[in-house]
Amino acid sequence: MADSRDRIDIDGLRETGGSHRPAQPASGGRFIMVWFRCCHRYGRLTRNSAGTRYEGRCPGCGGRVSAGIGADGTNRRMFEAR
């Protein structure tokens, strides 16, 4: 089972409070892997052009997902979107 620190919310399925921008491919191909519980699929979130967030959509239903990048972040590369 995933640790609660490994979960991010999908827009429209749960309130996240905050604005989201469309995902844009980032230079260097940086991404994180996400298990989308809504559609039982894996996908990627890519780094935005400002380098402040990982952003993307569920490959099944298209729900938007965003995860912030911080100085005290994690080395984990796999997360769960609920």
C-alpha atoms as an extended CHARMM CRD file, in Angstrom:
* protein
*
        82  EXT
         1         1  MET       CA              0.0000000000        0.0000000000        0.0000000000  PROA      1               0.0000000000
         2         2  ALA       CA              1.2700000000        3.4690000000       -0.8400000000  PROA      2               0.0000000000
         3         3  ASP       CA              2.3160000000        5.8910000000        1.8630000000  PROA      3               0.0000000000
         4         4  SER       CA              0.0640000000        8.9760000000        2.1540000000  PROA      4               0.0000000000
         5         5  ARG       CA              3.0610000000       11.1180000000        1.1360000000  PROA      5               0.0000000000
         6         6  ASP       CA              2.9870000000        9.3500000000       -2.2290000000  PROA      6               0.0000000000
         7         7  ARG       CA             -0.5410000000       10.4760000000       -3.1360000000  PROA      7               0.0000000000
         8         8  ILE       CA             -1.6750000000       13.4210000000       -5.2380000000  PROA      8               0.0000000000
         9         9  ASP       CA             -5.2250000000       14.4580000000       -6.1160000000  PROA      9               0.0000000000
        10        10  ILE       CA             -6.9050000000       14.4230000000       -9.5300000000  PROA      10              0.0000000000
        11        11  ASP       CA             -8.8270000000       17.6210000000      -10.3590000000  PROA      11              0.0000000000
        12        12  GLY       CA            -12.5540000000       17.1190000000      -10.4050000000  PROA      12              0.0000000000
        13        13  LEU       CA            -12.4230000000       13.9990000000       -8.2450000000  PROA      13              0.0000000000
        14        14  ARG       CA            -11.3030000000       15.7580000000       -5.0780000000  PROA      14              0.0000000000
        15        15  GLU       CA            -10.8730000000       19.3810000000       -4.0360000000  PROA      15              0.0000000000
        16        16  THR       CA             -7.2560000000       20.4740000000       -4.3140000000  PROA      16              0.0000000000
        17        17  GLY       CA             -7.5620000000       24.2650000000       -3.9730000000  PROA      17              0.0000000000
        18        18  GLY       CA             -5.0630000000       25.9510000000       -6.2290000000  PROA      18              0.0000000000
        19        19  SER       CA             -4.6810000000       26.7340000000       -9.8600000000  PROA      19              0.0000000000
        20        20  HSD       CA             -3.2660000000       24.3970000000      -12.4530000000  PROA      20              0.0000000000
        21        21  ARG       CA             -1.6600000000       25.1250000000      -15.7850000000  PROA      21              0.0000000000
        22        22  PRO       CA             -1.6580000000       22.7010000000      -18.7040000000  PROA      22              0.0000000000
        23        23  ALA       CA              1.3010000000       20.3520000000      -18.7520000000  PROA      23              0.0000000000
        24        24  GLN       CA              4.1510000000       21.3550000000      -21.0020000000  PROA      24              0.0000000000
        25        25  PRO       CA              7.0230000000       19.1180000000      -22.0240000000  PROA      25              0.0000000000
        26        26  ALA       CA             10.1240000000       19.9810000000      -20.0680000000  PROA      26              0.0000000000
        27        27  SER       CA             13.6510000000       19.9900000000      -21.3400000000  PROA      27              0.0000000000
        28        28  GLY       CA             15.7070000000       17.0670000000      -20.1260000000  PROA      28              0.0000000000
        29        29  GLY       CA             12.6800000000       14.7550000000      -20.0580000000  PROA      29              0.0000000000
        30        30  ARG       CA             12.1730000000       14.9100000000      -16.2820000000  PROA      30              0.0000000000
        31        31  PHE       CA              9.0390000000       13.1550000000      -15.1010000000  PROA      31              0.0000000000
        32        32  ILE       CA              7.4590000000       11.1880000000      -12.2820000000  PROA      32              0.0000000000
        33        33  MET       CA              5.4050000000        8.0110000000      -12.6780000000  PROA      33              0.0000000000
        34        34  VAL       CA              1.8400000000        7.9950000000      -11.3570000000  PROA      34              0.0000000000
        35        35  TRP       CA             -0.6590000000        5.1990000000      -10.7040000000  PROA      35              0.0000000000
        36        36  PHE       CA             -4.0800000000        6.6990000000      -11.5390000000  PROA      36              0.0000000000
        37        37  ARG       CA             -6.5460000000        4.9240000000       -9.2430000000  PROA      37              0.0000000000
        38        38  CYS       CA             -9.5410000000        6.4010000000      -11.0890000000  PROA      38              0.0000000000
        39        39  CYS       CA             -8.8320000000        4.3830000000      -14.2620000000  PROA      39              0.0000000000
        40        40  HSD       CA             -6.3280000000        1.7940000000      -12.9900000000  PROA      40              0.0000000000
        41        41  ARG       CA             -3.5600000000        2.9800000000      -15.3120000000  PROA      41              0.0000000000
        42        42  TYR       CA             -0.0040000000        4.2440000000      -15.0970000000  PROA      42              0.0000000000
        43        43  GLY       CA              1.0520000000        7.5760000000      -16.5670000000  PROA      43              0.0000000000
        44        44  ARG       CA              3.6470000000       10.3210000000      -16.3180000000  PROA      44              0.0000000000
        45        45  LEU       CA              3.6830000000       13.8550000000      -15.0150000000  PROA      45              0.0000000000
        46        46  THR       CA              6.2420000000       16.0610000000      -16.7310000000  PROA      46              0.0000000000
        47        47  ARG       CA              7.9830000000       19.0800000000      -15.2830000000  PROA      47              0.0000000000
        48        48  ASN       CA              6.5120000000       22.4350000000      -16.3100000000  PROA      48              0.0000000000
        49        49  SER       CA              8.6390000000       25.0200000000      -18.1160000000  PROA      49              0.0000000000
        50        50  ALA       CA              9.1460000000       27.0250000000      -14.8970000000  PROA      50              0.0000000000
        51        51  GLY       CA             10.4310000000       23.9100000000      -13.1070000000  PROA      51              0.0000000000
        52        52  THR       CA              8.0150000000       24.4300000000      -10.1960000000  PROA      52              0.0000000000
        53        53  ARG       CA              5.5330000000       21.5500000000      -10.6850000000  PROA      53              0.0000000000
        54        54  TYR       CA              5.0050000000       18.1940000000      -12.3370000000  PROA      54              0.0000000000
        55        55  GLU       CA              1.7880000000       18.3000000000      -14.3690000000  PROA      55              0.0000000000
        56        56  GLY       CA             -0.2260000000       15.9510000000      -16.5160000000  PROA      56              0.0000000000
        57        57  ARG       CA             -3.5150000000       14.1310000000      -17.0940000000  PROA      57              0.0000000000
        58        58  CYS       CA             -4.9090000000       10.6800000000      -16.4590000000  PROA      58              0.0000000000
        59        59  PRO       CA             -4.5050000000        8.6530000000      -19.6740000000  PROA      59              0.0000000000
        60        60  GLY       CA             -8.0150000000        7.2130000000      -19.1920000000  PROA      60              0.0000000000
        61        61  CYS       CA            -10.3850000000        9.9720000000      -18.0570000000  PROA      61              0.0000000000
        62        62  GLY       CA             -8.2040000000       13.0500000000      -18.6480000000  PROA      62              0.0000000000
        63        63  GLY       CA             -8.3570000000       14.2870000000      -15.0320000000  PROA      63              0.0000000000
        64        64  ARG       CA             -5.6350000000       16.8780000000      -14.3630000000  PROA      64              0.0000000000
        65        65  VAL       CA             -2.9220000000       16.1800000000      -11.8060000000  PROA      65              0.0000000000
        66        66  SER       CA             -0.2520000000       18.4900000000      -10.4390000000  PROA      66              0.0000000000
        67        67  ALA       CA              2.4920000000       17.9500000000       -7.8580000000  PROA      67              0.0000000000
        68        68  GLY       CA              4.6790000000       20.7320000000       -6.4860000000  PROA      68              0.0000000000
        69        69  ILE       CA              8.4690000000       20.6500000000       -6.4880000000  PROA      69              0.0000000000
        70        70  GLY       CA             10.0980000000       21.8620000000       -3.2930000000  PROA      70              0.0000000000
        71        71  ALA       CA             13.5380000000       22.1320000000       -1.7420000000  PROA      71              0.0000000000
        72        72  ASP       CA             12.6480000000       19.5610000000        0.9230000000  PROA      72              0.0000000000
        73        73  GLY       CA             10.9870000000       17.1750000000       -1.5430000000  PROA      73              0.0000000000
        74        74  THR       CA             11.4260000000       13.4540000000       -2.0300000000  PROA      74              0.0000000000
        75        75  ASN       CA             13.6580000000       11.1910000000       -4.1060000000  PROA      75              0.0000000000
        76        76  ARG       CA             10.6890000000        8.9670000000       -4.9360000000  PROA      76              0.0000000000
        77        77  ARG       CA              9.7650000000        8.6600000000       -8.6080000000  PROA      77              0.0000000000
        78        78  MET       CA              6.4690000000        6.7470000000       -8.2500000000  PROA      78              0.0000000000
        79        79  PHE       CA              3.2420000000        8.2010000000       -6.8360000000  PROA      79              0.0000000000
        80        80  GLU       CA             -0.4690000000        7.4120000000       -6.6090000000  PROA      80              0.0000000000
        81        81  ALA       CA             -3.2040000000        9.7850000000       -7.8180000000  PROA      81              0.0000000000
        82        82  ARG       CA             -6.5760000000        9.4360000000       -6.1370000000  PROA      82              0.0000000000
